[in-house]
């Protein structure tokens, strides 16, 4: 016990002497990584695209302690201390002068290291833990990321969670504006803005490539029958902002997208937003041969498809009234008129009956708000 106490006291004295001799305004990243004996420690900066740039390195002592020193304050941003393939991420500002890390190499990997001397770094660590457990906790990632108080952290979390997914372009646009407001002269801000602009172009190109229509074209009439046999037409919703949603009970990505459509419907239906769900349930044309044109067998197969369609509407809580189908699968007139060859595919129709957005699956809320 005496030896242990003497060691800790000596370590404290040595660190104090080291700091006393450090240049005025210097930044010191001190670490005690007990199983990093004599290993190289790298200190990197995270760029706006999520890549890294090595700034310096140091060698840990036999006890696993190390110091990374910068003579000038570091600009605000995300950094990492790296041992091999394991990293401890830090959110540093020019005010941070002495940051301490304590743990093991494995704690770097599972984000359980201890960090002190940087409140923003502690916030970043907690946020990384929360998005890592998002599936278990049901965390709304978009909301969590966008409501964070530090735009650098928000940007880093978005990179971690979405990895440049163009479907999350609106999230990146919002963060880009947050960075512009808080750090307009930052290189990180400029690079993040350029990355977001590239995502917007890619998203627009994807939408154009899948449609025979352009924004501003008049939406063709589309007709089908609902679960009760009542005819449903797009023109019945004239004067509303309408999302035409091509889907099917057998389509996994469609079913996965349904909760978001329900969320937007709940939020904006009182303002004149409606959904016209057009289902491609029915008999797959490739399987027609097995029924040998037997009307009885085909009628039975269609009835089974109808049952699955109705069950999916109920299970996914698709609460709007405009559900339509021809039970024709890919031979349906509706998808042919709209040039739909894959689902889910969506079209947003403005109040005047023209297309307000083509396939706004990934930026649905933004498109709906603009059309309303």
Helices and strands as residue ranges (DSSP letters): H 2-21, E 27-33, E 40-46, E 52-59, E 65-70, E 77-83, E 86-92, E 98-103, H 105-110, E 114-116, H 119-132, H 134-137, H 141-146, H 151-162, G 166-168, H 169-182, H 187-209, E 223-225, E 231-233, G 234-237, E 241-247, H 252-268, G 269-271, E 273-279, G 285-291, H 295-315, E 323-325, G 329-331, H 333-337, E 345-349, E 355-358, H 364-371
